[in-house]
Each structure stands twice: as structure tokens, then as C-alpha cells.
Amino acid sequence: MANGIPTVCFGETRGVKLGDSYTVDQCQVMLGDALIEFEAGMRKCLAAPDAVPDKPYVAFLSLSYNIGTGAFCGSTVARRANAGDFRGACNAIPMWNRAGGQVVPGLINRRADEQRLCLEGTR
């Protein structure tokens, strides 16, 4: 459970009830299905998704999976990526460090990892 929200596997919250549990195999299938879904949504809001370098693309997908496609599509990250400013997009990732209006240490760490991966792909 993260921040009072029932969570299973790799951070899945949709349709999850307190006490739910899954096998590793079920979690891997759930993650794979979710990544396909979130990637499709992310690609719809990127002007030229195939022009995004690999590492920023993966970082954007991780962010989309965690904050939701709607939030990603309305974000500074997406706006800067659509303007071709991939470094600027990477540097906007840490803005997404809150849950329930509170800064969350785990999100600070996750965003730092995503930002680091993203910036590696912009050199």
C-alpha cells in the first residue's frame, strides 16, 4: 500500500482492493499489459514519438505509467518534448514528486532515476 492507496505488483492501483495479491507471473503480465496501454496513450500526445531518443522515451513511458497518460499529456515534460527540447523535458520530470499534495521521498527517488535515464539519452 502506497500513501493509503492499495497497490500491487509494480505499482498497479487500478481495480486493486486491500488484501489483493498476485504471483510474480501475474504481475509481469499485468505490467506488460499496462505498458502497452500507457505507451499507446503517451504516443498520442507526442507530436513525433518516433523522433524521441530511446532513453528519454523509456523515461517518459515510466512517468506516464506512474502519473497517468492524461497528466503526462498535459505536462511540461510533454510540451518541451513536443518542442524538441528533450533536455528541458528531462529536467521537468522532477516536478512530479507529489502524491495527495505531499512531496513523497519515494517519488523524489523515482523521478531522479527517470531524469538520469532521460538525460543519458540527450547527450
C-alpha positions in Angstrom: 0.0 0.0 0.0 1.4 3.4 -1.0 0.1 6.5 0.7 -3.0 4.8 1.8 -3.7 3.5 -1.8 -3.9 -0.2 -2.3 -1.0 -1.1 -4.6 0.1 -4.4 -6.1 3.0 -5.7 -8.2 4.9 -2.9 -9.9 2.8 -0.1 -8.6 -0.6 -1.0 -10.1 -3.5 0.7 -8.4 -6.4 0.3 -10.9 -9.0 -2.1 -9.6 -6.9 -3.1 -6.6 -8.5 -3.8 -3.3 -6.8 -4.0 0.1 -5.5 -7.6 0.6 -5.2 -8.4 -3.2 -2.1 -10.4 -4.1 -0.6 -11.8 -7.3 2.1 -14.2 -8.3 5.3 -12.9 -10.0 4.0 -14.2 -13.3 0.7 -12.5 -12.9 2.5 -9.2 -12.0 4.7 -9.5 -15.1 1.7 -10.0 -17.3 -0.1 -7.1 -15.6 2.9 -4.8 -16.1 3.3 -5.8 -19.8 -0.4 -5.1 -20.5 -0.2 -1.8 -18.7 2.9 -0.6 -20.5 1.3 -1.4 -23.9 -1.8 0.7 -22.8 0.2 3.6 -21.4 2.6 3.7 -24.3 -0.3 4.0 -26.8 -1.7 6.9 -24.7 1.7 8.6 -24.4 2.4 8.3 -28.1 -0.9 10.1 -28.9 0.2 13.2 -27.2 3.8 13.3 -28.5 4.0 15.2 -31.8 6.7 12.9 -33.2 7.1 9.9 -30.8 9.5 8.1 -33.1 11.8 11.1 -33.0 12.2 10.8 -29.2 15.6 9.2 -28.4 15.4 5.8 -26.7 16.3 6.7 -23.1 14.0 9.7 -22.9 11.3 7.6 -24.5 11.6 5.0 -21.8 11.7 7.7 -19.0 8.6 9.3 -20.5 6.8 5.9 -20.5 7.8 5.3 -16.9 6.5 8.7 -15.9 3.3 8.1 -17.9 2.7 4.7 -16.2 3.1 6.3 -12.8 1.2 9.6 -13.2 -1.3 8.6 -15.9 -1.5 9.4 -19.6 -3.7 12.4 -19.1 -1.3 14.0 -16.6 1.7 13.2 -18.8 0.0 14.7 -21.9 -0.7 17.9 -20.1 2.7 18.2 -18.5 5.7 20.4 -19.1 7.6 17.3 -19.9 5.3 16.6 -22.9 5.2 20.2 -24.0 9.0 20.5 -24.0 9.4 17.2 -25.8 7.0 18.3 -28.4 9.0 21.4 -28.9 12.1 19.3 -29.5 13.7 20.3 -26.2 14.4 16.9 -24.8 16.9 18.1 -22.1 14.3 20.5 -20.9 11.7 17.7 -20.9 14.1 15.6 -18.8 14.6 18.4 -16.4 10.9 18.8 -15.9 10.5 15.2 -14.7 11.3 16.0 -11.0 8.3 18.3 -10.8 6.1 15.1 -10.4 7.2 14.4 -6.9 3.9 14.7 -5.1 1.0 12.4 -4.2 -2.0 13.7 -2.4 -0.4 17.1 -2.5 2.5 16.0 -0.4 6.1 15.6 -1.5 6.9 11.8 -1.3 10.5 10.7 -0.8 9.9 7.6 -3.0 8.7 9.8 -5.8 11.7 12.1 -5.5 13.9 9.0 -5.9 11.8 7.6 -8.8 11.9 10.9 -10.6 15.7 11.2 -10.1 16.1 7.8 -11.7 13.8 8.7 -14.6 15.6 12.1 -15.1 19.0 10.5 -15.0 18.0 7.9 -17.6 16.4 10.6 -19.7 19.4 12.9 -19.7 21.7 10.0 -20.6 19.8 9.8 -23.9 20.2 13.5 -24.7 24.0 13.7 -24.8 
